[in-house]
Amino acid sequence: RLLERALATFERLGATGWAARVAAELHAAGGTEVRPERAPLERLTPQELQVALVVGRGLTNHEVAERLFLSVKTVEFHLSNIYRKLDGVHRRTQLVRLLAQASEGPETAGVSGGAGASGA
């Protein structure tokens, strides 16, 4: 069914807002009660999410450390935890891609700054 496929896709992308809406529609349509998985970014601690967001802006570990008042080793530690918690994310480029995908939904799982849609 289309709703089930849509739900699986939104969950995979971490688009929690869209996944919740599709789950509600699926339930209203008489489908089996589906409980959306936790979005990937919701698996992160608040500090890990902050590090991920700043890394997502293209900053180096040193720049992230300065911006968040952390040591470089602490940033590296958080990145290690981020990669461990996010399936399929093992490099910065993959993290940036995941953040961009998450920011495309109605809720961004704590992602601020979004993907600016004004053409440049």
C-alpha positions as CSV (number, residue, x, y, z in Angstrom):
1,R,0.0,0.0,0.0
2,L,1.1,3.5,-0.8
3,L,0.7,4.8,2.8
4,E,2.8,2.0,4.2
5,R,5.6,2.7,1.6
6,A,5.4,6.4,2.3
7,L,5.7,5.8,6.1
8,A,8.7,3.6,5.6
9,T,10.4,6.2,3.4
10,F,9.8,9.0,5.8
11,E,11.0,7.0,8.7
12,R,14.2,6.0,6.8
13,L,14.8,9.7,6.0
14,G,14.2,10.8,9.6
15,A,11.3,13.1,8.5
16,T,9.4,12.6,11.8
17,G,6.6,15.1,11.1
18,W,5.7,13.5,7.8
19,A,6.0,10.0,9.3
20,A,3.6,10.9,12.1
21,R,1.0,12.3,9.6
22,V,1.2,9.3,7.4
23,A,0.9,7.0,10.4
24,A,-2.3,8.8,11.5
25,E,-3.7,8.6,7.9
26,L,-2.9,4.9,7.8
27,H,-4.6,4.3,11.1
28,A,-7.7,6.4,10.0
29,A,-7.9,4.4,6.8
30,G,-8.2,1.2,8.8
31,G,-4.7,0.1,8.4
32,T,-2.8,-1.6,11.2
33,E,-1.7,0.7,14.0
34,V,1.8,1.7,13.1
35,R,4.2,3.3,15.5
36,P,6.8,5.4,13.7
37,E,10.4,4.6,14.5
38,R,12.5,7.2,16.3
39,A,13.9,9.5,13.7
40,P,17.7,9.1,13.3
41,L,18.4,12.6,14.7
42,E,16.2,11.8,17.8
43,R,18.7,9.1,18.8
44,L,21.3,11.8,19.5
45,T,21.8,13.6,22.8
46,P,21.3,17.4,22.8
47,Q,25.1,17.9,22.7
48,E,25.6,15.4,19.9
49,L,22.9,17.1,17.9
50,Q,24.5,20.5,18.4
51,V,27.9,19.1,17.2
52,A,26.2,17.5,14.2
53,L,24.4,20.7,13.3
54,V,27.6,22.8,13.4
55,V,29.5,20.1,11.5
56,G,26.7,20.2,9.0
57,R,27.5,23.8,8.3
58,G,30.9,22.8,7.0
59,L,33.1,23.7,10.0
60,T,36.2,21.7,10.9
61,N,36.5,20.0,14.2
62,H,38.7,22.9,15.5
63,E,36.1,25.4,14.4
64,V,33.2,23.4,15.9
65,A,35.2,23.2,19.2
66,E,35.7,27.0,19.2
67,R,32.0,27.7,18.4
68,L,30.7,25.4,21.1
69,F,33.4,26.0,23.7
70,L,34.5,22.4,23.6
71,S,37.9,20.7,23.2
72,V,38.7,19.2,19.8
73,K,38.8,15.8,21.5
74,T,35.3,16.3,22.8
75,V,34.1,17.1,19.3
76,E,35.8,14.0,18.0
77,F,34.2,11.9,20.8
78,H,30.7,13.3,19.9
79,L,31.3,12.6,16.2
80,S,32.3,9.1,17.0
81,N,29.0,8.6,19.0
82,I,27.0,10.3,16.2
83,Y,28.4,7.9,13.6
84,R,27.7,4.9,15.8
85,K,24.1,5.9,16.5
86,L,23.2,6.9,12.9
87,D,22.9,3.9,10.6
88,G,24.8,4.3,7.4
89,V,26.5,7.5,8.5
90,H,30.3,7.0,8.7
91,R,31.6,10.3,7.2
92,R,30.9,14.0,7.4
93,T,29.4,14.1,3.9
94,Q,26.9,11.4,4.9
95,L,26.0,13.4,8.0
96,V,25.5,16.6,6.0
97,R,23.2,14.7,3.6
98,L,21.2,13.3,6.5
99,L,20.8,16.7,8.0
100,A,19.6,18.1,4.6
101,Q,17.1,15.4,4.2
102,A,15.7,15.8,7.7
103,S,15.3,19.6,7.2
104,E,13.0,19.0,4.2
105,G,10.1,17.7,6.3
106,P,7.5,19.7,8.2
107,E,9.4,19.0,11.4
108,T,13.2,19.0,11.4
109,A,13.9,16.9,14.5
110,G,15.7,19.8,16.0
111,V,17.4,20.9,12.9
112,S,17.5,24.7,12.7
113,G,18.5,26.8,9.7
114,G,16.8,24.4,7.3
115,A,17.6,24.1,3.6
116,G,17.1,27.6,2.4
117,A,14.9,27.4,-0.7
118,S,15.8,30.8,-2.1
119,G,17.9,30.1,-5.2
120,A,21.5,31.2,-5.2
